[in-house]
Amino acid sequence: MMTRLQANDGHGFECWIEPAQGERRGGIVVIQEIFGLTDQLKGVARLYAAEGYEVAIPALFDRQERGAVIAFDDPGRGRDLMAKADLDQTMMDIGATVEALTAKGGKVGVIGFCWGGGLALRSAQTLDIAGGVAFYGTRMPSYLDRPLKAPMLAHFGTQDDHTPPEGIAEVKAYLPEIETHMYEAGHAFANDQRPSYVADAATLAHDRTKAFFATHIG
């Protein structure tokens, strides 16, 4: 269901909430790609809700364009909105989402995809979360200015030109404690609505993510 949250600066934004199935184990915030709050991400929310987590997806483009959901074949528009996003404001919205789940009890983790993968790293550096997971996180080298406050797991594709080997090496050199896995796949390999989807890689990455959260959230 869609609800409305408010950041510390008074900005109100939409947020999709997927209730936990069965006994609630904690919460997970899912951070979007450059395409907004898509139906595909709601499918990811259902996947983790089935594991017992309440899942929240904040609409991070609401500061630039309310209700923006962008077609996967129109990445230029998504990049334009991302370029207009202020990092501090974006993190304020993610932080408000984490706080909303934390208030309901239990620990909270973060999963980010593409643009959201870099933001998941920033979350693990700056927010009170139990752990962060990045799926093919872009711009991660630009966040290498402080240590981690929470454990971090990262999934990358070996053929992903959005996350070149030198960038991954830079991340691992600065934050060697990040658990990193490589997959024979390209960018967006876990997005089952795009041609880049690689089912085996996606399943393994999600299985590893579930195990990570079982350890760090419960």
N, C-alpha and C positions, 0 to 999 in steps of 0.2 A: 504494500500500500504506500501511497505517497503521503509524506508529512512535510512539515515546514520547521526548519531549525533557524536559530539566530546566532551569528558570530559575535565576538566580543565588541566589534565596532558597530553593532546594530544592523548589519546586513542580514536580511532574511533570505534563505535559499531552500529550494526543494530538496527532499531527500527520500529515496526509496528505502522502505524497511521491509525486509523479508523475515518473518518470525521464525524462531528456532523450532524445529520439529522435535518432539519428545522433550526430554529434560534439557533445559537451557544450560549450556556449558560455559558461555561467555559471549563475546561479541567480536565481529570482524567488520572493519570498514574496507570497502572495495573502492579503489581510486581509478577513475576512468582513463581511457585512452583519449585521443584528441577528438573523439566522435560524440562526446556527451554521454548522457545517461541512456544507454541503448538497451533494447530488449535482450541483446546478447549478454550484457552485463547482468541483467536480471536473472538470466539463466545460470550465470556463475553464482549469484546470490542463492539461488535454489539449491545448487550443488553443496554449498557449505551449510545452508540451513538444515539440510538432510543429515548433517553431522552433529547437529545440536547447537549451532551457533546462530545468534541473531545477527543478521547482516544489514548493514546500512551503506547506501551508495549516494554520496552527496553530489548534487548537480553543480560542479565547480565552474561551469561557464555562466552561471546565473548572474555573475557580476558583469559579464560582457554582453550576454544576450540570453534573456530568460527563456527556458524551455528549449534551448538549442539541442537538437539531436540531428547529427550529420550523417549522411549516407556514406558507407564505407568506400564508395568510388569517388568521393569528393573530399580527399584529404586536404586539399589546399585551403578550404574554408576552415577546417579544424585547426590547421597550423596557424591561420590568421588569428583565430580566437585565442589559441594558446599563447601566441606572441604578445597579445594584449593583456594577458593575465599577470598580475603582480604576485611574486612568490610569497611575500609576507601575508597578503590577503588570502591567497589560496590555502596556505598553511593554517590560517585562522579558521577557515571553513572546515578543513579536515580536523583540526583540534576540537572544534565545537561538536563534530560528529562523534569523535572518540569520547568526549565527555558525556554526550547523550547516552551512549551505550554503557559507559562505565557506571553511570548513575543507576542503571538497572541491575547492577551486580555482576561480579565476575571480572576476569581480565579481558582485555581487548587487543586484537591484532589488526594489522593492516596488510592488504594485498593491493599492489598496483600494477597496471598493465601499460607498457609503452611510456608515454608521458607520466602516467601514474606510477610507473616503476621507480623513476627518479624521485618522485614525491614520497614513495614508500621509504626510500632511503632517508630522505630528510625527516620523515616522521620518526624513524628509529633513532635519529640523532637528537631530536628536539621535543618529542611528545612523550607522555607517560603511557607507553604501550608495552605489551608483553613480547612483541616480536613483529618484524616486518618482512614481507616477501615481495620481490620484484620479478615480474615476468617481462623479459626483454626490455628492461628499463633503459630509456634514453636519457641523455644529459647527465648521467650519473657522475662522470668526472667533474662536472661543475659544482658538485656538492661536497667535494673532498676538502673541507675546511674545519672539521671538528670530529671528535670520536663518536662512536655509537653509544647510545644509552640502553639499547635493547638488541637482542640477537637478530641477525639478518640472514635471509636465504635469497639467493638470486638464480634465476633460470635464464640461460641465453641460447640462442641458435647459432650454430657454427657458420651458417650462410647468411647471417643478418647484417646487412650493410648499415643498419641504423645503430648497431652496437659493435663497432670494429674491434678486432683483437687487441689493438694497442690501448683502446679505452678500457676494455675489461681488465687488461693487465695493470693499468693505472689504478683502477678501483681496488684490485686485489693487493697491490703493493701498499696502498695507503690504509686499507682496512682488511688485513689478512684474516681476521676472524670471520668474515662473511663466508657462509657455506655456499659454494658456487657449483652449479651443474651445467654442462653443455649438452646440447641436443642436435642431432642431425636434422636441422630444419632452418628456416629463415625467420624473418620478422613475423610477429603475430601468429605464431604456430599454434597457440592455444585458443584462437578465436574461431569457433566452429561455423561462423557465418561468412568467412572469407576464404578465398582460394588458397591462401597460404597455410591453412589448417593442416596439421599433421597429427592424426589421432593418437598414435602410439606415444609421441613425445608429449602431447597435452595430457594424456592419462597419467603418464609417469610423473610429470611435473606436479600435477594436482595431487597425486598420491603422496609425493614427498612433502608437499605443502600441508596436507592433512596430518601427516606424522609430525611435522614441525609444530603445528598448532596444538596437537594432542600433548606434546611435551611442554610447550611454553604457556598454553592457556589452560589445558585440562580437558 
